[in-house]
Amino acid sequence: MKREIFTSAGFTFLLVLAFILIFKPFNTDTLSMSGLFAYGLAAATISTIAVCLAIFATWRWLMLSEEKYGYWGRVAIGVMVIPQILVGIALLNMVAFDSTWYQLIDRMIPITRNVLLITVAVFAFDYVLYRTIRNKSKNSNIRAIENRIKEQQEGLEITGRVSLSPTIETDAKNVIYCVFDGYYTKVYYITDKGTIKTRDIPVNVEGIIKELQPYIPTLIQCTKKHGVNTIYMESLNRNWFGKITMKLKVVKCSIPCMREYLSEYEK
């Protein structure tokens, strides 16, 4: 968290300072170079403090944890500090130009527009930074879960046969995965001839796993609608947006997974 706050703070400060020095907004084109630089430093400091408070308040003060609200919870708090930035810059304008509140009314529209543009740029950067840092940590956890799943399979032999219907049986180890479509659970399995077929069973995934797990200990539920036999797992992956999928062998597809269903493999 400290690393992200410091990086966001530095980016915000440099962005606001560069924006003011280059575009000279808020009627600062009448200031001397030294006055413009002083104004830019003050505005950059105000914006940086507001952004840091937005990040810190979301994670600490208001307890909007990553697990519950993630980045968008922080954005909501960030939006709340925009008026603080506007008031800060308005006060800065009063000091710099000896203006009254009445005179500032005519300036608030361009001030608001420019502050919003800066804020959008800061939050866009912050979102990329947030995902990059969190993904680095989460990806290492995913690798650990993948390794523990594979460790549990070492020396494990799945024998016997399971019944998928009154007329269909297959070796227990041949059940690959299953998907619930709202009415039936479609079970994918390997036939005795080596081909891959499906069987629709009028039971939800939880019921199927409860019935088959005594014969297939590696069969787990990975989402509300998906179950998978982990002996067919090739790899466990997490994309940039945090979605977890399990890539399978034999069928060459990926099954969505939810962290809560994989919690037993975490230490």
C-alpha positions as CSV (number, residue, x, y, z in Angstrom):
1,M,0.0,0.0,0.0
2,K,2.8,2.5,0.9
3,R,4.4,1.9,-2.5
4,E,1.2,2.6,-4.3
5,I,0.5,5.8,-2.3
6,F,4.0,7.1,-2.9
7,T,3.9,6.3,-6.7
8,S,0.4,7.9,-7.1
9,A,1.5,10.9,-5.1
10,G,4.6,11.5,-7.2
11,F,2.6,11.0,-10.5
12,T,-0.1,13.4,-9.3
13,F,2.4,16.1,-8.2
14,L,4.3,16.0,-11.5
15,L,1.1,15.8,-13.6
16,V,-0.5,18.8,-12.0
17,L,2.7,20.9,-12.0
18,A,3.4,20.1,-15.6
19,F,-0.2,20.8,-16.6
20,I,-0.1,24.3,-14.9
21,L,3.3,25.2,-16.3
22,I,2.5,24.2,-19.9
23,F,-1.2,25.2,-20.3
24,K,-1.3,28.0,-17.7
25,P,-5.0,27.4,-16.7
26,F,-7.0,29.2,-14.0
27,N,-6.0,32.6,-15.4
28,T,-2.4,32.0,-14.4
29,D,-1.1,33.4,-17.8
30,T,-0.8,36.8,-16.2
31,L,1.7,35.6,-13.6
32,S,5.4,35.9,-13.8
33,M,7.4,32.7,-14.4
34,S,8.4,32.5,-10.7
35,G,4.8,33.3,-9.6
36,L,3.5,30.6,-12.0
37,F,6.0,28.1,-10.6
38,A,5.0,28.9,-7.1
39,Y,1.3,28.6,-8.0
40,G,2.0,25.3,-9.7
41,L,3.8,23.9,-6.6
42,A,0.9,24.9,-4.4
43,A,-1.8,23.4,-6.7
44,A,0.2,20.2,-7.1
45,T,0.6,19.9,-3.4
46,I,-3.1,20.3,-2.8
47,S,-4.0,17.8,-5.4
48,T,-1.4,15.3,-4.2
49,I,-2.7,15.5,-0.6
50,A,-6.3,15.0,-1.8
51,V,-5.4,11.9,-3.9
52,C,-3.4,10.4,-1.1
53,L,-6.2,10.9,1.4
54,A,-8.6,9.3,-1.1
55,I,-6.4,6.2,-1.3
56,F,-5.6,6.0,2.4
57,A,-9.2,6.8,3.6
58,T,-10.6,4.0,1.4
59,W,-8.3,1.4,2.7
60,R,-8.0,2.5,6.3
61,W,-10.4,5.0,7.7
62,L,-13.7,3.8,6.0
63,M,-12.6,0.2,5.9
64,L,-13.5,-0.2,2.2
65,S,-11.3,-3.2,1.8
66,E,-10.1,-4.6,-1.5
67,E,-12.0,-7.8,-1.0
68,K,-15.3,-5.9,-0.7
69,Y,-15.0,-2.9,-3.0
70,G,-11.6,-3.0,-4.6
71,Y,-10.4,-0.1,-6.7
72,W,-13.9,1.3,-7.4
73,G,-14.5,1.8,-3.7
74,R,-11.4,4.0,-3.7
75,V,-12.7,5.9,-6.8
76,A,-16.0,6.6,-4.9
77,I,-14.0,8.2,-2.1
78,G,-11.8,10.0,-4.6
79,V,-14.8,11.6,-6.2
80,M,-15.7,13.0,-2.8
81,V,-12.3,14.8,-2.6
82,I,-12.7,16.6,-5.9
83,P,-14.7,19.4,-4.2
84,Q,-11.8,19.7,-1.8
85,I,-9.4,20.2,-4.6
86,L,-11.7,22.8,-6.2
87,V,-12.0,24.7,-2.9
88,G,-8.3,24.6,-2.4
89,I,-7.5,26.0,-5.9
90,A,-10.3,28.6,-5.5
91,L,-8.6,29.8,-2.3
92,L,-5.3,29.7,-4.1
93,N,-6.8,31.9,-6.8
94,M,-8.0,34.4,-4.1
95,V,-4.6,34.7,-2.7
96,A,-2.8,34.9,-6.1
97,F,-5.1,37.3,-7.7
98,D,-6.6,39.1,-4.7
99,S,-10.0,38.0,-5.9
100,T,-13.4,37.9,-4.0
101,W,-15.7,34.9,-3.9
102,Y,-18.0,36.8,-6.3
103,Q,-15.3,37.2,-8.8
104,L,-14.4,33.5,-8.5
105,I,-17.9,32.4,-9.7
106,D,-17.0,33.4,-13.3
107,R,-13.8,31.3,-13.0
108,M,-15.2,28.2,-11.4
109,I,-16.4,26.6,-14.7
110,P,-12.9,26.5,-16.3
111,I,-11.4,25.6,-13.0
112,T,-13.8,22.7,-12.5
113,R,-13.2,21.5,-16.1
114,N,-9.4,21.5,-15.7
115,V,-9.5,19.8,-12.3
116,L,-11.8,17.1,-13.6
117,L,-9.4,16.4,-16.5
118,I,-6.5,16.2,-14.1
119,T,-8.5,13.9,-11.8
120,V,-9.5,11.6,-14.6
121,A,-5.8,11.2,-15.6
122,V,-4.7,10.6,-12.0
123,F,-7.4,7.9,-11.5
124,A,-6.6,6.2,-14.8
125,F,-3.0,6.0,-13.8
126,D,-3.9,4.9,-10.3
127,Y,-6.1,2.1,-11.7
128,V,-3.3,0.7,-13.9
129,L,-0.9,1.0,-10.9
130,Y,-3.4,-0.7,-8.6
131,R,-4.0,-3.6,-10.9
132,T,-0.3,-4.1,-11.6
133,I,0.8,-4.1,-8.0
134,R,-2.1,-6.2,-6.7
135,N,-1.8,-8.7,-9.6
136,K,1.9,-9.3,-8.8
137,S,0.9,-10.4,-5.3
138,K,-2.2,-12.3,-6.3
139,N,-0.4,-14.2,-9.1
140,S,2.1,-15.5,-6.7
141,N,-0.8,-16.8,-4.6
142,I,-2.4,-18.4,-7.6
143,R,0.9,-20.2,-8.3
144,A,0.9,-21.5,-4.7
145,I,-2.6,-22.8,-5.0
146,E,-1.8,-24.5,-8.3
147,N,1.2,-26.2,-6.7
148,R,-0.8,-27.4,-3.7
149,I,-3.5,-28.9,-6.0
150,K,-0.8,-30.8,-7.9
151,E,0.8,-31.9,-4.6
152,Q,-2.4,-33.5,-3.4
153,Q,-2.6,-35.6,-6.6
154,E,0.9,-37.1,-6.1
155,G,0.5,-40.9,-5.5
156,L,-3.3,-40.7,-5.7
157,E,-5.0,-43.4,-7.8
158,I,-8.6,-43.1,-8.8
159,T,-10.2,-46.4,-9.5
160,G,-13.7,-47.8,-9.9
161,R,-16.5,-46.7,-12.1
162,V,-19.3,-44.2,-11.7
163,S,-22.8,-44.1,-13.1
164,L,-23.9,-41.0,-15.0
165,S,-27.3,-42.5,-15.9
166,P,-29.1,-45.9,-15.6
167,T,-27.4,-46.9,-18.9
168,I,-24.1,-45.0,-18.9
169,E,-21.1,-45.8,-16.8
170,T,-17.5,-44.7,-17.1
171,D,-14.2,-45.0,-15.1
172,A,-14.2,-42.5,-12.3
173,K,-11.0,-40.9,-13.5
174,N,-12.6,-40.2,-16.9
175,V,-14.9,-37.5,-15.6
176,I,-13.4,-34.2,-16.7
177,Y,-15.7,-31.3,-15.7
178,C,-19.3,-30.3,-15.4
179,V,-21.4,-27.2,-16.1
180,F,-24.9,-26.3,-14.8
181,D,-27.1,-24.4,-17.3
182,G,-30.0,-23.7,-15.0
183,Y,-31.9,-26.9,-15.6
184,Y,-29.3,-29.6,-16.2
185,T,-25.7,-30.3,-15.3
186,K,-23.7,-31.2,-18.4
187,V,-21.0,-33.7,-17.5
188,Y,-18.0,-34.0,-19.8
189,Y,-16.3,-37.4,-19.6
190,I,-14.1,-39.8,-21.6
191,T,-15.8,-42.9,-22.9
192,D,-14.3,-46.4,-22.8
193,K,-13.4,-45.9,-26.4
194,G,-11.5,-42.8,-25.7
195,T,-13.9,-40.2,-27.1
196,I,-15.2,-37.2,-25.2
197,K,-19.0,-37.1,-24.6
198,T,-21.4,-35.2,-22.5
199,R,-24.4,-36.3,-20.4
200,D,-27.1,-34.0,-19.1
201,I,-28.2,-34.8,-15.5
202,P,-31.2,-33.0,-13.9
203,V,-29.2,-32.1,-10.8
204,N,-27.2,-29.0,-9.9
205,V,-23.4,-29.0,-9.8
206,E,-23.3,-29.2,-6.0
207,G,-25.5,-32.3,-6.1
208,I,-23.3,-33.9,-8.8
209,I,-20.1,-33.3,-6.9
210,K,-21.6,-34.6,-3.6
211,E,-22.6,-37.8,-5.4
212,L,-19.4,-38.4,-7.3
213,Q,-16.7,-37.0,-4.9
214,P,-16.5,-40.2,-2.8
215,Y,-15.3,-41.9,-6.0
216,I,-13.4,-38.9,-7.4
217,P,-11.6,-37.1,-4.6
218,T,-10.1,-34.7,-7.1
219,L,-13.5,-33.5,-8.3
220,I,-14.1,-30.0,-6.8
221,Q,-16.6,-27.2,-7.3
222,C,-14.9,-24.1,-8.6
223,T,-17.9,-21.8,-9.2
224,K,-21.6,-21.9,-8.4
225,K,-22.1,-23.5,-11.9
226,H,-18.8,-25.3,-12.5
227,G,-17.1,-28.4,-11.2
228,V,-13.8,-29.8,-12.4
229,N,-11.6,-32.8,-11.9
230,T,-8.2,-31.3,-11.0
231,I,-6.2,-34.2,-12.4
232,Y,-6.9,-32.6,-15.8
233,M,-5.6,-29.2,-14.7
234,E,-2.8,-28.0,-16.9
235,S,-2.5,-24.6,-15.2
236,L,-4.3,-22.1,-13.0
237,N,-4.3,-18.5,-14.4
238,R,-5.4,-15.1,-13.4
239,N,-5.8,-12.3,-15.9
240,W,-5.1,-8.6,-15.5
241,F,-8.7,-7.9,-14.3
242,G,-8.5,-10.6,-11.6
243,K,-10.5,-13.3,-13.3
244,I,-9.3,-16.8,-12.4
245,T,-9.5,-19.7,-14.9
246,M,-8.2,-23.3,-14.9
247,K,-6.8,-24.5,-18.2
248,L,-7.5,-28.1,-18.8
249,K,-5.7,-30.9,-20.6
250,V,-7.5,-33.3,-23.0
251,V,-10.4,-30.9,-23.8
252,K,-8.2,-27.8,-24.2
253,C,-10.5,-25.3,-22.6
254,S,-10.5,-23.1,-19.5
255,I,-13.0,-23.3,-16.7
256,P,-13.8,-20.2,-14.6
257,C,-12.8,-20.4,-10.9
258,M,-13.7,-18.3,-7.9
259,R,-11.3,-17.7,-5.0
260,E,-13.8,-18.7,-2.4
261,Y,-14.0,-22.2,-3.8
262,L,-10.2,-22.6,-3.9
263,S,-9.8,-21.4,-0.3
264,E,-9.0,-24.9,1.0
265,Y,-5.8,-24.9,-1.0
266,E,-4.6,-21.7,0.6
267,K,-2.5,-21.6,3.7
